[in-house]
Amino acid sequence: MTRRFYVVWIGHSPGIYDSWEECKAQIDGFPGARYKAFASQDDATRAFRGDPDEESQMLRTIAAHRPKSVNYDAIPEIVKDSIAVDGACAGNPGAMEYRGVDVMTGAEIFRVGPLADGTNNVAEYLALIHALAFFKKTGNSHTAIYSDSRTAIAWIRRRGHKSTLVRTPNNGKIFEMLARADAWIQSNYPENPIIKWDTDNWGEIPADFGRK
């Protein structure tokens, strides 16, 4: 297994850690925690000495302008007026986050997390609710929403999550978000089309975090 080094800029005890377990201990339950993994100790040291906001902005700019490996415009089955949502989790449970991106441009529309002690299914469900609520608020009922999670889509159809996630001292925020998400879907009818992303034929969903 490749060794990795973790920089914690904002957490219980900022510093450089050589294991995910040590890093996780510093960010769990810490509001606004900021961290990142690096392939070498030198890279981690340089990043730790720098400014975390500058590092974060640099990474987001690179991601926003990274050339797509797939020309989605050339795939007629893909709805062009659409966004894609996805979630990621470092462990099960673990540090969870989700985001939504414009399918055609790759521009990030929203991003939430990381939040401690979550799961992929929960992240993907919250991402769908976030997108639906965002479009409801802006009066947009036509833009399609892609997800590669059958589970999250099923929870939307059932009007509530079916997660077996266990509450811990660190994931109270996630349970608050799940409660709000369930309340929203139970009082709002999803108007935007929700479409299963065809990973087999189109590759990874554009919102994928690239951690598989």
FIZA-412144 format. One record per residue (C-alpha): x, y, z negated. Coordinates in Angstrom, 2 decimals. Each point is the difference from the previous one (the first is absolute). Layout:
finu c1: X&c2: Y&c3: Z .
...
***
This chain:
finu c1: 0.00&c2: 0.00&c3: 0.00 .
finu c1: 1.30&c2: 3.45&c3: 0.93 .
finu c1: 0.89&c2: 2.08&c3: -3.03 .
finu c1: -1.80&c2: 3.33&c3: -0.28 .
finu c1: 0.44&c2: 3.06&c3: -2.18 .
finu c1: -2.91&c2: 2.08&c3: -1.28 .
finu c1: 0.12&c2: 3.74&c3: -0.63 .
finu c1: -2.50&c2: 1.37&c3: -2.51 .
finu c1: -0.13&c2: 3.78&c3: 0.30 .
finu c1: -3.07&c2: 0.44&c3: -2.17 .
finu c1: -0.88&c2: -2.63&c3: -2.61 .
finu c1: 0.44&c2: -1.03&c3: -3.62 .
finu c1: 3.77&c2: -0.04&c3: 0.44 .
finu c1: 1.28&c2: 1.35&c3: 3.36 .
finu c1: 3.05&c2: -1.73&c3: 1.41 .
finu c1: 1.23&c2: -2.76&c3: 2.33 .
finu c1: -1.05&c2: -3.61&c3: -0.63 .
finu c1: 1.15&c2: -3.20&c3: 1.67 .
finu c1: -3.21&c2: -2.02&c3: -0.48 .
finu c1: -3.65&c2: 0.58&c3: 0.79 .
finu c1: -0.97&c2: -1.08&c3: -3.54 .
finu c1: 2.11&c2: 2.78&c3: -1.55 .
finu c1: -1.29&c2: 2.55&c3: 2.49 .
finu c1: -3.61&c2: -1.04&c3: -0.57 .
finu c1: 0.42&c2: 0.47&c3: -3.74 .
finu c1: 0.95&c2: 3.64&c3: 0.61 .
finu c1: -2.95&c2: 0.87&c3: 2.26 .
finu c1: -2.87&c2: -2.04&c3: -1.46 .
finu c1: -2.51&c2: 2.31&c3: -1.62 .
finu c1: 2.02&c2: 3.13&c3: 0.77 .
finu c1: -2.14&c2: 2.63&c3: 1.81 .
finu c1: 1.60&c2: 1.19&c3: 3.24 .
finu c1: 2.88&c2: -2.49&c3: -0.14 .
finu c1: 2.44&c2: 0.30&c3: 2.91 .
finu c1: 2.29&c2: -2.83&c3: 1.07 .
finu c1: 1.51&c2: -1.71&c3: 3.06 .
finu c1: 2.05&c2: -3.10&c3: 0.84 .
finu c1: 3.39&c2: 0.19&c3: 1.75 .
finu c1: 2.20&c2: -2.64&c3: 1.60 .
finu c1: 3.24&c2: 1.17&c3: -1.64 .
finu c1: 1.09&c2: 1.57&c3: -3.26 .
finu c1: 1.73&c2: 2.85&c3: 1.85 .
finu c1: -3.22&c2: 0.92&c3: 1.83 .
finu c1: -1.92&c2: -0.18&c3: -3.26 .
finu c1: 2.55&c2: 2.21&c3: -1.76 .
finu c1: -0.11&c2: 2.64&c3: 2.74 .
finu c1: -3.81&c2: -0.02&c3: -0.04 .
finu c1: -0.16&c2: 0.26&c3: -3.80 .
finu c1: 2.27&c2: 3.05&c3: 0.05 .
finu c1: -2.21&c2: 1.65&c3: 2.61 .
finu c1: -3.42&c2: 1.57&c3: -0.25 .
finu c1: -2.90&c2: -2.51&c3: -0.18 .
finu c1: -2.41&c2: 2.31&c3: 1.83 .
finu c1: 2.54&c2: 0.55&c3: 2.78 .
finu c1: 0.59&c2: -3.76&c3: 0.25 .
finu c1: -3.73&c2: -0.73&c3: 0.10 .
finu c1: -0.66&c2: 2.65&c3: 2.64 .
finu c1: 2.86&c2: -1.29&c3: 2.14 .
finu c1: -1.34&c2: -3.56&c3: -0.10 .
finu c1: -3.53&c2: 1.11&c3: 0.85 .
finu c1: 1.26&c2: 2.09&c3: 2.92 .
finu c1: 1.94&c2: -2.97&c3: 1.36 .
finu c1: -3.04&c2: -2.23&c3: -0.35 .
finu c1: -2.30&c2: 2.51&c3: 1.70 .
finu c1: 2.29&c2: 0.28&c3: 3.04 .
finu c1: 1.12&c2: -3.61&c3: 0.26 .
finu c1: -0.76&c2: -1.32&c3: 3.52 .
finu c1: -2.79&c2: -2.56&c3: 0.00 .
finu c1: 1.06&c2: -3.50&c3: 1.04 .
finu c1: -3.40&c2: -0.44&c3: 1.63 .
finu c1: -1.64&c2: 2.35&c3: 2.47 .
finu c1: -3.50&c2: -0.12&c3: -1.44 .
finu c1: -1.24&c2: 2.28&c3: 2.77 .
finu c1: 0.65&c2: -2.85&c3: 2.44 .
finu c1: -2.22&c2: -2.44&c3: -1.91 .
finu c1: -3.58&c2: 0.67&c3: 1.15 .
finu c1: -1.58&c2: -1.93&c3: -2.88 .
finu c1: 1.32&c2: 2.48&c3: -2.57 .
finu c1: -2.32&c2: 2.87&c3: -0.82 .
finu c1: 2.04&c2: 3.12&c3: 0.61 .
finu c1: -1.87&c2: 2.26&c3: -2.44 .
finu c1: 1.00&c2: -1.99&c3: -3.07 .
finu c1: 2.11&c2: -0.23&c3: -3.11 .
finu c1: 1.59&c2: -3.07&c3: -1.55 .
finu c1: 0.24&c2: -0.72&c3: -3.73 .
finu c1: 2.18&c2: -2.46&c3: -1.87 .
finu c1: 1.28&c2: -0.79&c3: -3.46 .
finu c1: 3.19&c2: -1.40&c3: -1.44 .
finu c1: 0.96&c2: -1.50&c3: -3.35 .
finu c1: 3.43&c2: -0.87&c3: -1.39 .
finu c1: -1.05&c2: -3.12&c3: -1.91 .
finu c1: -3.40&c2: -1.45&c3: -0.88 .
finu c1: -0.83&c2: 1.94&c3: -2.03 .
finu c1: 2.56&c2: 2.70&c3: 0.63 .
finu c1: 0.61&c2: 3.57&c3: 1.13 .
finu c1: -2.86&c2: 0.68&c3: 2.41 .
finu c1: -0.54&c2: 2.70&c3: 2.62 .
finu c1: -2.10&c2: 0.64&c3: 3.07 .
finu c1: -0.20&c2: 2.41&c3: 2.91 .
finu c1: -1.88&c2: 0.99&c3: 3.13 .
finu c1: 1.57&c2: 1.02&c3: 3.32 .
finu c1: -1.22&c2: 1.21&c3: 3.38 .
finu c1: 0.19&c2: -3.00&c3: 2.33 .
finu c1: 1.11&c2: 1.90&c3: 3.10 .
finu c1: 2.56&c2: 2.35&c3: -1.56 .
finu c1: 1.11&c2: -1.86&c3: -3.12 .
finu c1: -0.50&c2: 3.18&c3: -2.05 .
finu c1: -0.66&c2: -0.74&c3: -3.66 .
finu c1: -3.41&c2: 1.32&c3: -1.10 .
finu c1: 0.02&c2: -1.06&c3: -3.64 .
finu c1: 2.17&c2: -2.00&c3: -2.36 .
finu c1: -0.62&c2: -1.07&c3: -3.60 .
finu c1: 2.37&c2: -1.69&c3: -2.44 .
finu c1: 2.00&c2: -1.77&c3: -1.11 .
finu c1: -2.24&c2: -1.06&c3: -2.88 .
finu c1: 1.06&c2: -2.66&c3: -2.47 .
finu c1: -1.43&c2: -3.54&c3: -0.21 .
finu c1: -2.22&c2: -0.10&c3: 3.09 .
finu c1: -0.53&c2: -2.41&c3: 2.88 .
finu c1: -0.06&c2: 0.13&c3: 3.79 .
finu c1: -3.73&c2: -0.69&c3: 0.16 .
finu c1: -0.77&c2: 2.83&c3: -2.41 .
finu c1: 2.27&c2: 2.38&c3: 1.93 .
finu c1: -1.65&c2: -0.85&c3: 3.32 .
finu c1: -3.51&c2: 0.38&c3: -1.44 .
finu c1: 0.84&c2: 3.39&c3: -1.52 .
finu c1: 1.55&c2: 1.07&c3: 3.31 .
finu c1: -3.24&c2: -0.75&c3: 1.84 .
finu c1: -2.08&c2: 1.85&c3: -2.58 .
finu c1: 2.42&c2: 2.94&c3: 0.14 .
finu c1: -0.36&c2: 0.19&c3: 3.79 .
finu c1: -3.80&c2: -0.30&c3: -0.09 .
finu c1: -0.32&c2: 2.67&c3: -2.69 .
finu c1: 2.42&c2: 2.28&c3: 1.86 .
finu c1: -2.05&c2: -0.18&c3: 3.19 .
finu c1: -3.27&c2: 0.40&c3: -1.91 .
finu c1: 1.30&c2: 3.16&c3: -1.61 .
finu c1: 1.16&c2: 1.44&c3: 3.33 .
finu c1: -3.20&c2: -0.93&c3: 1.82 .
finu c1: 1.73&c2: -2.43&c3: 2.35 .
finu c1: -2.08&c2: -3.12&c3: 0.64 .
finu c1: 1.57&c2: -1.11&c3: 3.29 .
finu c1: 3.70&c2: -0.68&c3: -0.63 .
finu c1: 0.63&c2: -3.73&c3: -0.35 .
finu c1: 1.93&c2: -1.47&c3: -2.93 .
finu c1: 2.26&c2: -3.02&c3: 0.56 .
finu c1: 1.00&c2: -2.40&c3: -2.78 .
finu c1: 1.81&c2: -3.33&c3: 0.23 .
finu c1: -1.56&c2: -1.23&c3: -3.26 .
finu c1: -3.01&c2: -2.31&c3: 0.33 .
finu c1: -0.35&c2: 0.09&c3: -3.78 .
finu c1: -0.19&c2: 3.80&c3: -0.22 .
finu c1: -2.49&c2: 0.17&c3: 2.88 .
finu c1: -2.13&c2: -2.65&c3: -1.70 .
finu c1: 0.00&c2: 2.00&c3: -3.25 .
finu c1: -1.24&c2: 3.04&c3: 1.91 .
finu c1: -2.85&c2: -2.05&c3: 1.46 .
finu c1: -0.87&c2: -1.37&c3: -3.45 .
finu c1: 0.02&c2: 3.53&c3: -1.44 .
finu c1: 2.63&c2: -0.66&c3: -2.64 .
finu c1: 3.34&c2: -1.64&c3: -0.72 .
finu c1: 0.36&c2: -3.60&c3: -1.19 .
finu c1: 3.54&c2: 0.31&c3: -1.33 .
finu c1: 1.14&c2: -2.19&c3: -2.89 .
finu c1: 2.74&c2: 2.48&c3: -0.91 .
finu c1: 0.71&c2: -0.08&c3: -3.74 .
finu c1: 0.07&c2: 3.30&c3: -1.85 .
finu c1: 3.38&c2: 0.86&c3: -1.52 .
finu c1: 1.31&c2: 2.97&c3: -1.98 .
finu c1: 1.34&c2: 1.39&c3: 3.29 .
finu c1: -2.82&c2: -0.33&c3: 2.54 .
finu c1: -2.82&c2: 1.97&c3: -1.57 .
finu c1: 0.21&c2: 2.49&c3: 2.89 .
finu c1: -0.68&c2: -2.79&c3: 2.50 .
finu c1: -3.09&c2: -1.14&c3: -1.89 .
finu c1: -1.26&c2: 3.60&c3: -0.07 .
finu c1: 0.50&c2: 0.19&c3: 3.77 .
finu c1: -1.79&c2: -3.32&c3: 0.52 .
finu c1: -2.96&c2: 1.20&c3: -2.05 .
finu c1: -0.23&c2: 3.20&c3: 2.05 .
finu c1: 0.40&c2: -1.95&c3: 3.24 .
finu c1: -2.81&c2: -2.41&c3: -0.91 .
finu c1: -2.24&c2: 2.89&c3: -1.03 .
finu c1: 0.68&c2: 1.75&c3: 3.30 .
finu c1: -0.73&c2: -3.00&c3: 2.23 .
finu c1: -3.16&c2: -0.79&c3: -1.97 .
finu c1: -1.38&c2: 3.50&c3: 0.53 .
finu c1: 1.28&c2: 0.69&c3: 3.53 .
finu c1: -0.61&c2: -1.90&c3: 3.22 .
finu c1: 3.19&c2: -0.37&c3: 2.07 .
finu c1: -0.60&c2: 1.82&c3: 3.28 .
finu c1: 3.43&c2: -0.36&c3: 1.56 .
finu c1: 0.66&c2: -3.29&c3: 1.82 .
finu c1: 2.29&c2: -2.32&c3: -1.98 .
finu c1: 1.92&c2: -2.30&c3: 2.35 .
finu c1: 2.28&c2: -2.95&c3: -0.76 .
finu c1: 3.48&c2: 0.65&c3: 1.45 .
finu c1: 1.01&c2: -2.80&c3: 2.40 .
finu c1: 3.49&c2: -0.66&c3: -1.34 .
finu c1: 0.55&c2: -3.07&c3: 2.17 .
finu c1: -0.41&c2: 1.98&c3: 3.21 .
finu c1: 0.94&c2: 3.55&c3: -1.00 .
finu c1: 2.77&c2: -0.51&c3: -2.56 .
finu c1: 0.07&c2: 1.44&c3: -3.51 .
finu c1: -2.58&c2: 2.64&c3: -0.82 .
finu c1: 1.40&c2: 3.56&c3: 0.46 .
finu c1: -0.41&c2: 0.74&c3: -3.72 .
finu c1: 2.13&c2: -3.02&c3: -0.96 .
finu c1: 2.71&c2: 0.74&c3: -2.58 .
finu c1: 2.48&c2: -2.33&c3: 1.74 .
finu c1: 0.79&c2: -2.08&c3: -3.09 .
finu c1: -0.94&c2: -3.48&c3: 1.18 .
***
